[in-house]
Amino acid sequence: MGIGDLTVRVPAAEVGSVRAATRIGDASLSGKSFVSAQRRMLLGARLAWDEGPGAARISIGLRIGDAKVVLE
């Protein structure tokens, strides 16, 4: 995706890994008991998480905007 904000909501039990990267914006992962956000530089962010029990792999790439994954 080029420009815009993206929020993905998915059952936590289904997800095994999450990758999110933005050139300008934030990347975050939140669940019932945690919130994770990582900023690589002043403008962009990169997030990598591999601790889920499920088989689904979520990968998000944005040029400009915020990438948010919510594990429900």
N, C-alpha and C positions, 0 to 999 in steps of 0.2 A: 504494500500500500504506500502511496506517496505522501499525501498530506492529510492529517486528521487524527482524531483520537479513536482508540479501539479498546473496548472492554470485552473480555471473554469470560463468561461464567460457566463453570463446568463442575460436575460432582467430583470431589476430592479423590474418591476411591477409583476413579477411572483414569487418573493422570499419573504418568510415570516421570515425565520430565517437562520442563518449560525453558524455552529460550526466547528472549525478547531483546531487541536492540533498536535504538533510535539515534539518528544523527543530531537532531535538535529536539529535546524533550526528555521525559522520564519513562522509566520502565519499572513496574512494580508487580509483586506477587503477594496476595494476601489469602489467608485461610482463617479457620476458626480460632486458632491460637497464635498466629504469627502474622507479621507483615515484613516483607523483604523488598528493599529497593537498592539499586546500585547505580552510581553515577561514575562513568568512566572519565569524563572531562567536564568542563564548565557547561557545555551545551548538550552533549549526548549521554546516553546511558546504555549499559549492557547488563543483562541478568541471565544467570544460568543456575538451574535447580534440577537435581536428579534424585530426589528422595521419595518420590511417590510410589504407591503400591500398584498402580494401574499400568496398562499398556499404551495409553495414548501419549503422543508426543506433540506438544504445542510449540510452534515456532512463529514468532511475529517479527517482522522487520518494517520499520517506518522511517521515512526520511525526516518528516517534521510532525510532531505530535506526541501524545502520551500513550503508552502501551500498558494496559492493566489486565492482569489475570486474577480472577477470584475463584478460589477453590471452595465450593459449598458443601 
